[in-house]
Amino acid sequence: MHEDFARNLRLLCSYYRSVAEVCRRLEINRPQFNRYLSGRYRPSAHTLRRFCAFFGVEEHEILMPSAQFERLVQVRPRAAAPAAGEAPEAAHLAHLKDIGSDGLDKYLGYYFETYLSMACPGQLLRTLVCLEKRDGRVYYQRTERLIEHPREKAYHGIYRGLAHFLTDRIFLTDYETLTGLEMTQTILFPSFKNRVTRLTGLKLGVSGSGERMPCCARVVYEYLGQTIDVRRALRLCGLYALDDERVDEATRRAVNNDIAPGEWHFRARY
């Protein structure tokens, strides 16, 4: 029997909401953990090190006589236990940050984003997108500029989100910050050239009309540079007719939402 170790382990668990939460955070089987709590088994050296790292104690401390260990824990400052809502998702999100930020440095900067408008069918929408890196993550802002009537002031919709680079695809996820009523997701083909010029892919979102219908559209990102005149760029954003020559022909063709014979899914194109 390992009574002192078991009592010490139960004491440490008492600082959490439940034993189930501890097991979930440690990613350990509950029946196996119960054996340690009962004192019938003592964990392997590797598992013991995991326990100590999780609870913030030393190996020799957790094996102390229980009365001595309790006095030690009572007088030692303890960090607040992480909020239950952070687990287990927090670890996975941290892992996504680590694996999804590398490779995006060459894509930082400003872009014109062009696609067939979901709110105004039959028209092209050009927005301004800026990707920037802060604290090891790549954030972006997408700005829509819409003028519904010639005499009215332009409306600017602001979307903010995160970018990830996973296995040669760029994933963008954002939300509309002014009303909080919409999110969009975009997947882009990266440019494998030394110089980034254009990126193509698919955008999934919800139309801004009353029906709020989920839509998918082909999209083109045209690279502008890392330093631009933002006000002038925003003046070039907005709605365009399908045959407007201010949008180049290659972009108009690339955002055409047709499905070729033999295609079973709506697919992005290079």
C-alpha positions in Angstrom: 0.0 0.0 0.0 1.1 3.6 -0.7 -1.1 5.5 1.7 0.9 8.6 2.0 1.2 9.0 -1.7 -2.5 8.4 -2.2 -3.4 11.0 0.5 -1.1 13.5 -1.1 -2.6 12.9 -4.5 -6.1 13.3 -3.2 -5.1 16.5 -1.5 -3.8 17.9 -4.7 -6.9 16.9 -6.6 -9.0 18.8 -4.1 -7.8 22.0 -5.5 -9.7 21.2 -8.8 -13.4 21.0 -9.3 -13.4 17.2 -9.6 -11.2 14.1 -10.1 -12.7 13.8 -13.6 -11.3 17.3 -14.5 -7.8 16.2 -13.3 -8.0 13.0 -15.4 -9.1 15.0 -18.4 -6.3 17.5 -18.1 -3.7 14.8 -17.5 -5.2 12.7 -20.3 -5.2 9.6 -18.1 -7.6 6.8 -17.8 -10.0 7.3 -14.8 -10.0 3.7 -13.6 -6.2 3.7 -13.6 -6.0 7.0 -11.7 -8.5 5.6 -9.1 -6.0 2.9 -8.4 -3.4 5.5 -7.5 -5.9 7.4 -5.3 -6.7 4.2 -3.5 -3.1 3.5 -2.6 -3.1 0.1 -4.2 -0.6 1.1 -6.9 2.2 3.6 -7.3 2.7 5.2 -10.8 5.8 4.6 -12.9 8.6 7.0 -12.8 7.5 8.6 -16.0 3.9 9.0 -14.9 5.0 10.3 -11.5 7.0 13.1 -13.2 3.9 14.0 -15.2 1.8 14.3 -12.0 4.4 16.5 -10.3 4.8 18.8 -13.4 1.0 19.1 -13.5 0.5 19.9 -9.8 3.6 22.0 -9.4 5.4 19.9 -6.8 8.7 18.0 -6.6 8.9 14.2 -6.8 10.3 13.8 -3.3 7.6 16.1 -1.9 4.6 14.1 -3.2 6.1 11.0 -1.5 6.4 12.7 1.9 4.4 11.6 4.9 0.9 13.0 4.4 0.8 15.3 7.4 4.1 16.9 6.5 3.0 17.3 2.8 -0.2 18.9 3.8 1.6 21.5 5.9 3.9 22.2 3.0 1.0 22.7 0.5 -0.8 24.9 2.9 2.0 27.4 3.3 3.2 27.3 -0.3 1.7 30.0 -2.7 -0.3 28.3 -5.3 -1.2 29.5 -8.7 -4.9 29.5 -9.4 -6.1 26.4 -11.2 -6.8 27.1 -14.9 -10.4 27.7 -15.8 -12.2 24.5 -16.7 -13.2 26.0 -20.0 -9.6 26.1 -21.1 -9.3 22.3 -21.2 -8.9 20.3 -23.3 -9.3 22.8 -26.1 -6.6 25.2 -24.8 -3.8 22.7 -25.5 -5.1 22.0 -29.0 -5.3 25.7 -29.8 -1.8 26.2 -28.5 -0.6 23.3 -30.7 -2.5 24.8 -33.7 -0.6 28.1 -33.1 2.7 26.3 -33.1 2.1 24.4 -36.2 0.1 27.0 -38.2 2.2 30.1 -38.0 5.4 28.9 -39.7 5.5 29.6 -43.4 3.2 32.7 -43.4 5.9 35.4 -43.2 6.2 35.7 -47.0 2.4 36.4 -47.2 2.3 39.2 -44.7 1.0 42.5 -46.1 -2.0 43.9 -48.0 -4.3 42.3 -50.6 -7.3 43.2 -52.7 -9.8 40.4 -52.1 -12.3 39.9 -55.0 -15.3 37.5 -55.2 -18.9 37.5 -56.3 -20.9 39.3 -53.7 -23.1 37.1 -51.5 -25.3 40.1 -50.4 -25.6 41.6 -53.9 -25.9 38.8 -56.5 -24.5 39.5 -59.9 -21.9 42.0 -58.7 -18.2 41.7 -57.8 -17.0 42.7 -54.4 -13.5 44.0 -53.7 -12.3 44.3 -50.1 -9.0 45.2 -48.5 -7.2 42.5 -46.4 -4.1 43.0 -44.2 -2.2 40.1 -42.7 0.3 41.0 -39.9 2.2 39.0 -37.3 2.1 39.7 -33.6 3.3 37.6 -30.7 4.0 34.6 -32.9 0.5 34.6 -34.5 -0.7 35.9 -37.8 -3.8 38.1 -37.5 -5.7 39.8 -40.3 -8.3 42.4 -40.9 -10.7 42.4 -43.8 -12.4 45.7 -44.6 -15.5 46.0 -46.8 -16.5 49.4 -48.2 -20.1 49.6 -49.5 -22.1 52.5 -50.9 -25.7 51.5 -51.4 -26.8 54.9 -52.7 -24.6 57.5 -54.4 -25.4 60.3 -52.0 -24.9 58.2 -48.9 -21.7 57.8 -46.9 -19.7 54.6 -47.4 -20.3 51.8 -44.9 -17.2 50.0 -43.7 -17.6 46.4 -42.4 -14.6 45.2 -40.4 -13.7 41.5 -40.1 -10.9 40.3 -37.8 -9.5 36.9 -37.6 -6.6 34.4 -37.5 -4.6 32.9 -40.4 -3.0 29.4 -40.3 -0.7 27.6 -42.8 -1.3 23.9 -42.7 0.2 21.4 -45.2 0.5 23.9 -48.1 -2.9 25.6 -47.6 -3.7 29.0 -46.0 -6.7 28.9 -43.7 -8.4 32.2 -42.7 -11.2 32.5 -40.2 -12.7 35.8 -39.1 -15.9 37.4 -37.6 -17.7 40.7 -38.3 -16.8 43.0 -35.5 -19.5 45.7 -35.7 -22.6 43.6 -35.3 -21.1 40.1 -34.5 -23.6 38.5 -36.8 -21.3 36.8 -39.2 -18.2 34.7 -39.6 -16.4 33.8 -42.8 -13.9 31.0 -43.7 -11.4 31.1 -46.6 -9.0 28.6 -47.9 -6.3 29.7 -50.3 -3.7 28.1 -52.5 -0.3 29.5 -51.5 2.1 30.9 -54.0 5.1 28.7 -54.4 7.0 31.4 -56.3 9.6 33.6 -54.7 7.3 36.6 -55.3 3.7 36.5 -54.1 1.3 38.0 -56.6 -2.1 36.2 -56.6 -3.7 33.6 -54.3 -6.9 31.8 -55.3 -9.3 29.7 -53.2 -12.8 29.4 -51.8 -14.7 31.6 -49.3 -17.7 30.4 -47.2 -20.0 32.9 -45.6 -23.5 34.1 -45.1 -25.3 36.6 -47.4 -26.0 39.9 -45.8 -29.5 40.0 -47.2 -32.6 39.2 -45.2 -32.5 35.4 -46.0 -28.9 35.1 -44.6 -28.3 32.2 -46.9 -24.9 30.3 -46.5 -22.9 30.7 -49.7 -19.6 29.6 -51.1 -17.7 31.6 -53.7 -14.3 31.5 -55.6 -12.0 34.2 -54.4 -8.8 35.9 -55.6 -6.3 37.7 -53.4 -4.1 40.2 -55.2 -1.0 41.1 -53.4 -0.4 44.9 -53.0 2.7 45.0 -50.7 3.6 45.5 -47.0 3.2 49.3 -47.1 0.5 51.0 -49.1 -1.7 54.1 -49.1 -4.6 52.5 -47.1 -7.1 55.4 -47.8 -6.5 55.2 -51.5 -6.8 51.4 -51.5 -10.1 51.6 -49.7 -11.5 54.0 -52.2 -10.9 51.3 -54.8 -12.9 48.8 -52.8 -16.6 48.2 -53.2 -19.1 46.7 -55.7 -18.3 46.4 -59.4 -20.3 45.2 -62.4 -19.2 41.8 -63.8 -17.9 43.5 -67.0 -16.2 46.4 -65.2 -12.8 46.9 -66.8 -11.4 48.2 -63.5 -11.3 44.6 -62.5 -8.8 42.8 -64.7 -10.1 40.0 -66.9 -8.0 37.3 -65.2 -9.6 38.0 -61.9 -13.1 38.1 -63.4 -12.5 34.6 -64.9 -11.0 33.2 -61.7 -14.0 34.2 -59.5 -16.6 32.7 -62.0 -18.6 30.3 -59.9 -19.2 27.7 -62.5 -19.0 23.9 -62.2 -17.3 22.0 -65.0 -18.7 18.7 -66.4 -17.6 15.8 -64.3 -17.1 17.9 -61.1 -19.0 16.6 -58.1 -18.1 19.4 -55.7 -17.7 23.1 -55.9 -13.9 23.3 -56.1 -11.2 26.0 -56.0 -9.1 26.4 -59.1 -5.5 27.5 -59.6 
